[in-house]
Amino acid sequence: MLRMFVVLTALTIALPLHAQDASREPMTLERLDLLINAVDDEAERSEDGSIWQLVIADIGLSVVTDASNDRMRILVPISYVEGIDPALLMRMMQANFDTALDARYAIAQGILWSTFIHPLGPLTDEQFLSGAGQAVNLAATFGTTYSSGGLTFGGGDSEGILERELIEELLKRGEEI
């Protein structure tokens, strides 16, 4: 009970610190396209403009948007689910608690994914770039540290190194546009 109180208190304090500036323009597909091309100038955009295929740190990923429902997803395929040891699935769930942070492991269509999911409108440049780096790091560290490269939340079962360098590099590229 005390742990739940501590977690809820920490969340209550942290949430206002991340509140969006009401004067900021909502994220648009055009702005997202600029950010994606700053990261990978060979990124490919779908004909309808809602999906991108790009490469970060030699790892392929997709950015999928649904502007009418105000959603954006970054998807990094990791492996087929068939044959994954149940102990690895348990380890991924532990990582989702403390070392995955804003990225998450997910399973869909028989594939294990690293994902970052966010409403499109309030998404900031920094959140997108950090989310892309975290999703790539989470895929790259599958089977080892299971880390998105952000901070470790703590209180969980994970121990490992942080892959923060990629996130810092992506944030720098975003500042240049």
HUPE-V97484 format. One record per helix or strand of 3 or more residues. SS is the DSSP state (~ for helix, > for strand). FROM is the first residue (numbers start at 1). LEN is the number of residues. If there is no record, write none. Layout:
ss/from/len
SS/FROM/LEN
SS/FROM/LEN
//
This chain:
ss/from/len
~/2/16
~/29/11
>/51/6
>/59/8
~/67/3
>/71/10
~/86/13
>/104/5
>/111/9
~/125/16
~/164/12
//
